[in-house]
Amino acid sequence: MKGNALDAMRVRIPVRAIRFQATIAIGILILVSIFPPNLQAGGQYHIGKDQGGIYMQTDQNGSWYIDPTHLDHFAVGETGRYTIGSDPGGTFIQTGRGAKYYINLNALDEWERERETFNARHQAAGTETKVDLLDGVHILVPVALESNGHRIQARMLLDTGASIMVLHRKVADRLHLKSAGKAKLLIAGGKILDSDIVSLDTVGVGPIKKKGLQASVIPHNGPEVRYQGLLGMNFLKGTNYRIDFDRQVIQWLP
């Protein structure tokens, strides 16, 4: 699954001279060297590296990517103490070596606003699908099923381990589906079930629609569950998407 940078990136509070490029907040560290007049509480910092570049991570005030022109002042793995202060030039972070870096502590709010704008744009464009969570980790997806002139909405469990879609018998009966063959279905726990193979006219989730997909039909025995089947890989194959667990949506990507 491809990720979206605004939601998948580690949130860092960028420094002054903030800019947004391709909707990603990039922080710039600006190096100066004088002693601050008003120091406040700080904490520990370390210098690290990820796909975005070299950054300073603090234990109290977020983190910042370091401007490439100042990389000679830092070494990956470096640690030390820092304090936060302010002067007429703005808010800054000062290391134990006395070096001072102006930062923008309001940039996180700006980043959040950018993210909200991005998400609203995706939602308005119909590229997001609201989902429900089962036990906090399993994704329940609203799926539109059509066959033989019948159309129903079913809630299905997203399962990347299922090679084809699976429908409970009651759903298949509502769509008047006829068996096109038999198959053995291996389910969780190693149990093998006899199943019918059926063909659906269309299967749709949000903006994604596919035609002529096959599904395996099984009876559901036991306690009532919140889903009526499995959304398997014959639907998910070839789609790029990201699941935002916090907002409980699937974001469909180009």
N, C-alpha and C positions, 0 to 999 in steps of 0.2 A: 504494500500500500504506500502510495506516495503521501507525504505529509505537507501540510501548509505551514510556511515559515512563521506566520503571525501567531499560530497557536502552539507549534511544536518547539519553537526556540526557547532556550533558557532565558528567563526575564532578567535583564540587567538594566539598572538605572543609568542611562547614558549621561555624558557630560555636556557642558556648554558646547555650542557649535553642533548641536544635534541635527541630524538630517534623516529623512526616511527615503530609502532607495529600495524599490520593489517591495514596499510596505514593511521592510525590516528596519528596526531602530538600530542605528550604528552609533556607538559612543566614541568620543574622541577625548583622550587625555591631553591636557595642556600643561606643560612643565614650566614652573617658575621657581624661584628660590629666594624667599625672604621669610622671616619669622612672623607668624600670625599674631595679631593683638588679642583675639578672642577665641580661645580654644574650648571645645566642648568634649563630652565623653566620646570615645572611639572604641577600638577593639583590635582584633588581629586581622592581618591580611596575608594573602599569598598570591603569587603570580602563577597563572596556569595558561594552558593552550587548548583550544578546540578548533572546530572547523572554521569558526569565525575569525580566529587569530589569537594573539596574545592578550590576556586580560588580567586585571587586578580584581580579586575576589575578597570582599570583606565579610566578616561574620555579623555585622550589624546594619550595614548601609548599602547592600547590593553590590554590584560589580560593574566594571567598565572595560571596554576594549581599549587597548593602548594604541595611540597613533603610531604608525610604522616609523615616523621620523624620530620617535623617542625610545625605540626598542633597545638602544644601546645602554639605557639607564636601568634595564631590568633583566632578570634571568629567570627562566621558567623554573619553578620550584622555590624561588625566593620567598621568605616569610618575614614577618616583623609586626610591630605595633603601629597603629595610626590613630590620629585624632581628627575630629571634624571641627572646623572653625569658620568664621566669616570676617570679612573686612569690606571696605568700600567697593572692592572689586567683585564681591560675591561670596558664595559658599565654596569652601575648598576642603580637600583632604590632605593632611600632612603626615608623612611617614616619620618613623623614628630617626631617620637620617637628616631630617630637616627640610626635605624637598616638599614643595606644595603644588597641588593640582586642583585647578578650579573645576567644579562639577555642577550639574544641574539636577537637584533632588526632585524637581517637579516633572522631570521627563517621564517618570513611570506613568503619571496621570496622562501625559500626552500620548504615550504608547498605548495605554488602555483605550483612549478615545479613538486612536487609529484602528485598533483591533475591532472595536465596536462598529466603526464605520464599515470596515471590511466585511464583518459578519453580516451586517444589515444588508449590504450590497449583494452578498451571496444569497441571503434568504429571499430578497426581493426578486432575484433572478431565477428563483426556483431551483437552485443548485444545492439546497440543503433539505434533508428529510428528518423530521422529528422521530426519535426512537424512544423506547423505554428500556430500562435496565432491569435485569433479573439477577438478584443477589449481588448487585453492584458491578458485575463483570460481563454477564451475558447480554447480548444485544437482541431486543425484540423489535422487528421491523414490520411496518405496515405494508402489505403486498397486495396489489390488485391482480386478481386472477380472472381470466376470461376463457370461455370455451363453449361452443355450441350455442352462442347467443346469450349465455348466462354470464353474469359478472358479479363477483363477490370481493369483499375486502377481508383478508385474513392476516393474523399476526403470526409471524414466523421467526424462528430462532436463527440468527445468522450463524452459519457453521461452515468454516473454510475447510473442515475435514470431510465434508460430505461431497462426493463427486457429482451427485445430481440432487435436485430438490426432492423433498419427502413431504407428502401430504397425509394428514390423518383421514381415515375413511369417511368421516362425516363431511369433510370439506369436498372430497371427491364426489360424494353423493349429491351435494348441493349444486355442483356444476354438471351433474349428469355425465360424468366421465366414464368411458367404456375402456375396459382393459385391452391393451394391444399386445400383451405378453406377460410372462411370469419371470420373476427374478428372485434370487436369494439376497437378502439384505443383512449385512453385518452391522450390529448396533453396539453402542457403548456397553462394556462388560463382556464382550465376546459372544453375545447371543445372536443367533441367526434366525431371521424371520422370512417367511414367504411373503412376497409382495407382488402387486400388480403394477405394470408399467403403463402409464397413460401419457397422452400428448395434450399440451395446453396451447390454445390459440395465441394468447399473449400473457406475459408476466411483466408487471410494472412496479417499480419502486421510485417515487419521485420522478425525476426527468428521464430515468433509464427504463426503456421498454425493450423486451426481446420476444421474438415470435417462435412458435414451434418447439418450445422446450419440453423435454420429457421429465416426468416426475415418477417417483415410486410411491405407491399407496399402501399404507399399513393401518391396521386397526390400532386404536389407542385404548389400552386397558390400564386400569389402576386409577389413582387419584386424579382429579381434574387439574390441568395445567394451564398456564397463561398463553400458550401458543398452540397453533394448529398444524405445525409442520416445521421443516428445516429449509432455509434458503441456502442452497448449496452452490458449488463452484460452476455448474453449467450456467447459472445466472451471473455470478460474480466475475467469471473469467473475462478478461479484457476491459474491466472497469477500473478506474483509478479513484480511490476514495480515501477519506480519513475519518476516523471516529473521534468526535470531541465528547469525551465522557462528562466533562463539567457541564456543557450545555445540552448534552444528550441529543446530538444530531449526527447524521452522516453528511459529510461534505463531499459532494461529487466533483472531482477535479478533471480538467481537460486531459 
